[in-house]
């Protein structure tokens, strides 16, 4: 492992500074665009009673010490989603945030334990509108730095190009030669193993789906043009509502550039009972896999019942800045990356 001087040393900072200046320009330009579109910038709180309930997200815990010295366990959020949806329930209709978020077990070229999420919501608008927002954001980022084409791990992408749009069914057929729609766990397992994908005997349908997606599909997305991958199976709906004319799939999409996942968006689920069912299922899976579970934010579920129909998207701002500046790692575009007592990367 190579030894590097600390990021705050002037020589090291001089190397990073062009990327950081590019980050600032991108952020200012995106903020200006959102405001010009009638959005309100909000500042969601970081401390939450629940950090989020998706199976594979891992949170940072902390203690709230009250005036009587009583303690209550809280979390740094893994996404501003719960807080921002409460604002929609309160009556806001177009909001965005550059939110610091925190995720444990995530560190590498594309991951940092503390990073910035650009998240925005539109009340009473279809989720396809978010695809247009994403196209605008990529163009704005490219124009702010003047750096094109984008590249990462020998893959290139033209951020000005018209996006490619693929359903999950189309992507599984094109890149993995796997028929996805309607497949049972046993059928999906057999088809995945026929393509050389190693699966475990206790893998769930979701586990097998994820293996195929990561190994056979994601590396080919977003090159030479950005890719919108949409209509996820309802088993992978997360916070998305079912498609009205096809309830087997959900109004969920992900955006890729250069094989890098940049954004995850939904036509938002507002059925509090269904969202509770999903939370409980995810936490059961988390207990099975990791031996832990997080509390459910009852206040969020109460607000969800009052939330208007909406669409929302979360975009990894550091990844966007990395691609748009030509950096090779997200830590190069983070002003003060976490150090743990040494100078190694």
ZIBELJO-V590128 format. One record per backbone hydrogen bond with DSSP energy under -1.0 kcal/mol. NH is the residue of the N-H (numbers start at 1). CO is the residue of the C=O. Records with the same first field share a line. If there is no record, write none. Layout:
NH = CO / CO
This chain:
4 = 343
9 = 6
13 = 9
14 = 10
15 = 11
16 = 12
17 = 13
20 = 16
21 = 17
22 = 18
23 = 19
24 = 20
25 = 21
26 = 22
27 = 23
28 = 24
29 = 25
30 = 26
31 = 27
32 = 28
33 = 29
34 = 30
35 = 31
36 = 32
37 = 33
38 = 35
39 = 34
40 = 94
42 = 96
48 = 75
57 = 54
62 = 74
64 = 72
66 = 70
69 = 66
72 = 64
74 = 62
75 = 48
76 = 60
77 = 46
78 = 51
84 = 80
85 = 81
86 = 82
87 = 83
88 = 84
89 = 85
90 = 86
91 = 88
92 = 87
95 = 121
96 = 40
97 = 119
99 = 117
101 = 115
102 = 77
103 = 113
104 = 58
108 = 111
115 = 101
117 = 99
118 = 315
119 = 97
120 = 313
121 = 95
122 = 311
123 = 93
124 = 309
129 = 126
130 = 127
132 = 128
133 = 129
134 = 130
135 = 131
136 = 132
137 = 133
138 = 134
139 = 135
140 = 136
141 = 137
142 = 138
143 = 139
144 = 140
145 = 141
146 = 142
150 = 157
152 = 155
155 = 152
157 = 150
158 = 224
161 = 158
164 = 226
166 = 228
168 = 230
171 = 167
172 = 168
173 = 169
174 = 170
175 = 171
176 = 172
178 = 172
183 = 180
188 = 184
189 = 185
190 = 186
191 = 187
192 = 188
193 = 189
194 = 190
195 = 192
196 = 193
197 = 192
203 = 200
208 = 204
209 = 205
210 = 206
211 = 207
212 = 208
213 = 209
214 = 210
215 = 211
216 = 212
217 = 213
218 = 213
220 = 217
221 = 218
227 = 256
228 = 164
229 = 254
230 = 166
231 = 252
234 = 248
236 = 233
237 = 234
240 = 237
241 = 267
243 = 249
246 = 243
249 = 246
250 = 232
251 = 241
252 = 250
253 = 265
254 = 229
255 = 263
256 = 227
257 = 260
258 = 222
259 = 221
260 = 257
262 = 255
263 = 255
264 = 314
265 = 253
266 = 312
267 = 251
268 = 310
269 = 239
275 = 271
276 = 272
277 = 273
278 = 274
279 = 275
280 = 276
281 = 277
282 = 278
283 = 279
284 = 280
285 = 281
286 = 282
287 = 283
288 = 284
289 = 285
290 = 286
291 = 287
298 = 296
301 = 297
302 = 298
303 = 299
304 = 300
305 = 301
306 = 303
307 = 304
311 = 122
312 = 266
313 = 120
314 = 264
315 = 118
316 = 262
317 = 116 / 315
320 = 316
321 = 317
322 = 318
323 = 319
324 = 320
325 = 321
326 = 322
327 = 322
330 = 109
332 = 329
333 = 330
